[in-house]
Amino acid sequence: MESWANRLFEMDESLEFITYFNNTQSFSELRRAIESVITDDFIEFNDCILAINALEIIATIKGESSESFPGFDDITEDDLDHLFSTEITSYLMNLCDDALNILEREEDNAMFEFNDEYETVEEYIDYLNDLRERVI
């Protein structure tokens, strides 16, 4: 599971999203990334990456950061808690739960297809289960 997460956080899209959040500290970007995968349509690979990173940042705000999460240059976990703890609402938790359910689905999901191709589906699902425990 940790090796799957390590590979995720090494992707350019992940690093760019984390850097962007570090610089802007825009909670609306987290919500937008999560909402982007809540659809019945095909979910693009990049949208999956951004949603997973947004979910990781929310877990970090809640004090449940992954050991694999690279963290931020300019903001501490205490700063995150202070700035965004009021944003962690039951509505947001419902969005996170919906996003995680969709990220786990086999159909119309580029991330699932990617993991199926590289025979890492089990690792991917284990990672999402761990992420769910830390976010919800």
C-alpha positions as CSV (number, residue, x, y, z in Angstrom):
1,M,0.0,0.0,0.0
2,E,2.8,2.5,0.9
3,S,4.6,1.7,-2.3
4,W,1.4,2.5,-4.3
5,A,1.1,5.8,-2.4
6,N,4.8,6.6,-3.0
7,R,4.3,6.2,-6.7
8,L,1.2,8.4,-6.6
9,F,3.1,11.2,-4.9
10,E,6.0,11.0,-7.3
11,M,3.7,11.8,-10.3
12,D,4.0,15.3,-11.7
13,E,0.2,15.9,-11.4
14,S,0.4,15.2,-7.7
15,L,3.4,17.4,-7.1
16,E,1.8,20.2,-9.1
17,F,-1.5,20.0,-7.2
18,I,0.2,19.8,-3.8
19,T,2.5,22.8,-4.7
20,Y,-0.5,24.7,-6.0
21,F,-2.4,24.1,-2.7
22,N,0.6,25.1,-0.7
23,N,0.9,28.4,-2.6
24,T,-2.8,29.3,-2.7
25,Q,-4.2,27.5,0.3
26,S,-7.5,27.4,-1.6
27,F,-9.9,25.0,0.0
28,S,-12.3,25.4,-2.9
29,E,-9.7,23.7,-5.1
30,L,-9.9,20.6,-2.8
31,R,-13.6,20.5,-3.1
32,R,-13.5,21.0,-6.9
33,A,-11.1,18.1,-7.3
34,I,-13.3,15.8,-5.2
35,E,-16.4,16.9,-7.0
36,S,-14.7,16.2,-10.4
37,V,-14.9,12.5,-9.9
38,I,-18.5,12.4,-8.6
39,T,-20.1,11.5,-12.0
40,D,-21.6,8.7,-13.9
41,D,-19.4,9.5,-16.8
42,F,-15.9,8.2,-17.5
43,I,-13.4,9.5,-14.9
44,E,-10.1,10.7,-16.4
45,F,-6.8,9.6,-14.9
46,N,-5.8,13.1,-14.0
47,D,-9.1,13.8,-12.3
48,C,-8.5,10.7,-10.2
49,I,-5.0,11.8,-9.2
50,L,-6.3,15.3,-8.2
51,A,-9.2,13.9,-6.2
52,I,-6.9,11.4,-4.3
53,N,-4.5,14.2,-3.5
54,A,-7.4,16.5,-2.3
55,L,-8.6,13.6,-0.1
56,E,-5.0,13.2,1.3
57,I,-4.9,16.9,2.1
58,I,-8.2,16.7,3.9
59,A,-6.9,13.7,5.9
60,T,-3.9,15.8,6.8
61,I,-6.1,18.7,7.9
62,K,-7.9,16.2,10.1
63,G,-4.5,15.1,11.6
64,E,-4.5,11.8,9.7
65,S,-1.7,12.3,7.2
66,S,-0.2,9.3,5.4
67,E,3.5,8.5,6.0
68,S,3.9,8.7,2.2
69,F,2.3,12.2,1.9
70,P,5.1,14.6,1.0
71,G,3.7,17.5,3.0
72,F,4.0,21.2,2.4
73,D,6.9,23.6,2.3
74,D,5.2,26.6,3.8
75,I,2.4,25.3,5.9
76,T,2.4,22.9,8.9
77,E,-0.3,20.5,9.9
78,D,-1.2,22.8,12.8
79,D,-1.6,25.6,10.3
80,L,-3.9,23.5,8.2
81,D,-6.0,22.6,11.1
82,H,-6.3,26.2,12.2
83,L,-7.1,27.5,8.7
84,F,-9.5,24.8,7.5
85,S,-11.0,22.8,10.4
86,T,-14.3,24.7,10.0
87,E,-14.4,23.5,6.3
88,I,-14.6,19.9,7.4
89,T,-18.4,19.6,7.4
90,S,-20.8,16.7,7.2
91,Y,-21.6,17.8,3.6
92,L,-17.9,17.6,2.7
93,M,-17.5,14.2,4.4
94,N,-20.5,13.0,2.2
95,L,-18.7,14.3,-0.9
96,C,-15.5,12.5,0.2
97,D,-17.4,9.3,0.8
98,D,-19.1,9.5,-2.7
99,A,-15.7,10.3,-4.3
100,L,-14.1,7.3,-2.7
101,N,-16.9,5.0,-3.7
102,I,-16.6,6.1,-7.3
103,L,-12.8,5.9,-7.3
104,E,-13.2,2.2,-6.3
105,R,-15.6,1.3,-9.1
106,E,-14.3,-0.8,-11.9
107,E,-16.3,0.7,-14.8
108,D,-15.6,4.1,-16.4
109,N,-12.5,4.7,-14.3
110,A,-9.1,5.4,-15.9
111,M,-7.3,4.9,-12.5
112,F,-8.8,1.5,-12.1
113,E,-7.9,0.6,-15.7
114,F,-4.3,1.8,-15.1
115,N,-4.0,-0.3,-12.0
116,D,-5.6,-3.3,-13.7
117,E,-3.1,-3.0,-16.5
118,Y,-0.1,-2.9,-14.1
119,E,-1.7,-5.6,-11.8
120,T,-1.8,-3.3,-8.8
121,V,-5.6,-3.2,-8.3
122,E,-5.3,-4.9,-4.9
123,E,-2.8,-2.3,-3.7
124,Y,-4.9,0.5,-5.1
125,I,-8.0,-0.7,-3.3
126,D,-6.1,-1.2,0.0
127,Y,-4.8,2.3,-0.4
128,L,-8.3,3.7,-0.9
129,N,-9.6,1.7,2.1
130,D,-6.8,3.2,4.3
131,L,-7.5,6.7,2.9
132,R,-11.2,6.2,3.7
133,E,-10.4,5.4,7.3
134,R,-8.3,8.5,7.6
135,V,-10.7,10.9,5.9
136,I,-14.2,9.7,7.0
